Amino acid sequence: YHIDWDGIQLAGQTENGAIGITVNGGKAVSKGVELEFALYPVENLVIRGNYAYVDAHLTEDVPGLLQIEGKDADGNANKVDARAGDRLPGSAKHSGALGVTYSYPLANDARITANWTATYHGDVLSRVGARGFGEKIPDYMTHRAFIGYAQNAFTIRLYADNIFDKYAYTAIDNDLSRRIVNDGVVSRYYARSVLTPRVVGLETMVHF
């Protein structure tokens, strides 16, 4: 696919109060490819996967697009220019998943199913081109598995999410110019959203 943007909307801040707003970011392009496959090597076993590549960047300079903490010599808000070629925030260049599912049939239309899926999420920028105290949010991989029993409309599963208890942060609130540390404690003006830790549970479903 190939998408041309004119006046793409990006996250910005007000000059007074540094309140989050949406601003027009000029022209940009988003292009890439998405692939999916399914393999059936033996009876009752299926291997599924997908991969996505995204190249999303500005195609023109945008003066004063980003604002950072503080004032310039004239007392105005500090602004940072964005440049053509700067990668857009919030989109991973590479992402994908690979899953293996085995399903074993039982009597009376019952079935036992087991699955293991690994998911990869590539690094993401918090601000255009990581400018204006933006950050590159590192890539990470998570694993999920379940084993379940199903009969007619009833299903019960024992599952585990984030099996290896991977620690990763997925989003940034504000930017590093507002990251103030007092006695080892980071101020509330800067924050990171983190990945949900390992979860193990039992779920049931009834289809009507």
C-alpha positions in Angstrom: 0.0 0.0 0.0 1.0 3.6 -0.5 -0.8 6.5 1.3 0.0 10.2 0.7 -1.0 12.5 3.6 -1.7 16.3 3.2 -1.9 18.1 6.6 -1.4 14.9 8.6 -2.5 15.3 12.2 0.1 14.8 15.0 0.3 15.3 18.7 1.5 18.8 19.8 1.3 21.1 22.8 -0.2 24.5 23.5 2.3 27.4 24.0 0.8 28.2 27.4 0.3 25.4 29.9 1.9 22.7 27.6 -1.5 21.1 27.2 -1.7 18.3 24.6 -3.4 19.2 21.4 -3.6 17.9 17.8 -1.7 19.9 15.2 -1.3 19.7 11.4 2.1 18.3 10.4 2.3 19.0 6.7 2.7 16.3 4.1 3.7 12.8 4.8 3.7 9.3 3.2 2.9 5.9 4.7 3.9 2.9 2.6 4.5 -0.7 3.4 3.5 -4.3 3.0 1.5 -6.8 5.0 1.9 -10.6 4.7 0.0 -13.6 6.2 0.4 -17.3 5.8 -1.0 -20.6 7.1 0.7 -24.0 7.0 -0.8 -27.4 7.6 2.2 -29.7 8.0 0.2 -32.6 9.5 -3.3 -33.4 10.4 -4.8 -31.2 13.2 -1.7 -28.9 13.3 -1.7 -25.4 11.8 1.1 -22.8 11.8 0.0 -19.2 11.2 2.1 -16.1 10.9 1.9 -12.5 9.8 4.5 -9.7 9.1 4.1 -6.0 8.5 6.5 -3.4 7.3 5.6 0.3 7.5 7.7 3.2 6.3 5.9 6.4 7.5 7.7 9.7 7.3 7.3 13.4 6.6 7.8 14.5 3.0 8.3 18.2 3.7 9.8 20.4 6.4 7.4 21.6 9.1 8.9 24.7 10.9 8.1 24.9 14.6 6.0 21.7 14.7 7.2 20.6 18.2 7.3 22.5 21.4 9.6 21.8 24.3 9.8 23.0 27.9 11.1 26.6 28.5 11.2 29.9 26.6 13.6 31.3 24.0 15.5 34.6 24.4 12.5 36.6 23.4 10.2 34.9 25.9 8.4 32.8 23.4 7.8 29.1 23.5 10.7 26.9 22.4 9.9 25.4 19.1 11.6 22.6 17.2 11.4 22.1 13.4 10.6 18.8 11.8 12.3 17.8 8.6 11.4 15.9 5.5 12.3 12.2 6.1 11.6 12.3 9.8 9.9 9.1 10.8 6.3 9.5 12.1 5.6 8.6 15.8 3.5 5.7 16.9 4.2 3.3 14.0 6.6 0.3 14.2 8.6 -0.3 11.1 8.5 -4.1 11.7 5.9 -6.2 13.5 4.7 -9.7 13.3 3.5 -12.9 15.0 3.9 -16.6 14.7 1.6 -19.1 16.2 1.2 -22.9 16.4 -2.1 -24.6 17.1 -2.8 -28.2 17.7 -6.4 -29.5 17.9 -7.2 -33.0 18.9 -10.7 -34.3 18.3 -12.6 -36.3 21.0 -15.8 -38.2 21.1 -19.2 -36.4 21.1 -17.9 -33.5 19.0 -15.5 -32.4 21.7 -12.0 -31.1 21.1 -8.8 -30.3 23.0 -6.9 -27.3 21.5 -3.4 -26.0 22.5 -1.8 -22.9 21.1 1.5 -21.0 21.5 1.9 -17.5 19.9 4.9 -15.2 19.8 4.3 -11.6 18.9 7.0 -9.1 17.9 6.5 -5.3 18.1 9.2 -3.1 16.6 10.6 0.1 18.1 8.4 3.2 17.9 9.2 6.9 18.1 7.3 9.1 20.7 7.7 12.3 18.6 8.4 13.0 15.0 11.9 11.9 14.1 12.6 11.6 17.9 13.1 15.4 17.9 12.2 17.8 20.7 13.2 15.4 23.4 11.4 12.5 21.8 12.4 8.9 22.4 12.7 5.7 20.6 10.5 3.2 22.5 12.4 -0.1 22.3 11.1 -3.2 20.5 9.8 -6.2 22.4 8.5 -9.7 22.0 5.7 -11.4 24.0 4.4 -14.9 24.2 0.9 -16.2 24.8 -0.3 -19.8 25.2 -3.5 -21.6 26.1 -4.9 -25.1 26.3 -8.7 -25.5 26.0 -11.5 -28.0 25.9 -14.6 -27.3 23.7 -17.8 -29.2 23.2 -20.7 -27.9 21.2 -21.3 -24.3 22.4 -19.1 -24.6 25.5 -15.4 -23.8 25.8 -13.0 -23.6 28.7 -9.4 -22.4 28.5 -6.4 -22.2 30.8 -4.2 -19.4 29.4 -1.1 -17.4 30.1 -0.3 -13.9 28.6 3.2 -12.5 28.6 4.6 -15.8 29.7 8.1 -14.7 30.3 7.0 -11.6 32.2 8.6 -9.3 29.7 9.1 -5.7 31.0 8.6 -3.1 28.3 7.1 0.4 27.9 4.6 1.0 25.2 4.0 4.8 25.2 5.3 8.1 26.5 3.4 10.8 28.2 4.9 14.3 27.6 8.7 14.3 26.8 12.1 14.2 28.4 12.3 18.0 28.8 9.6 17.6 31.5 11.3 14.7 33.2 12.4 16.1 36.6 13.9 13.7 39.2 13.8 14.6 42.8 15.5 12.3 45.3 15.3 9.5 42.8 11.6 10.0 42.1 10.5 11.1 38.6 8.0 13.9 38.6 4.4 13.3 37.4 4.9 15.5 34.4 6.6 12.6 32.6 5.4 9.1 32.4 5.7 5.8 30.6 2.9 3.3 30.0 4.2 -0.2 30.6 3.3 -3.6 29.2 0.9 -5.7 31.3 3.0 -8.3 33.3 2.4 -12.0 33.2 -1.2 -13.0 33.6 -2.5 -16.6 34.1 -6.2 -17.3 34.1 -9.1 -19.5 33.3 -11.8 -18.4 30.9 -15.1 -19.9 29.8 -17.2 -19.1 26.8 -20.7 -20.1 25.8 -21.9 -19.5 22.2 -25.6 -18.8 21.7 
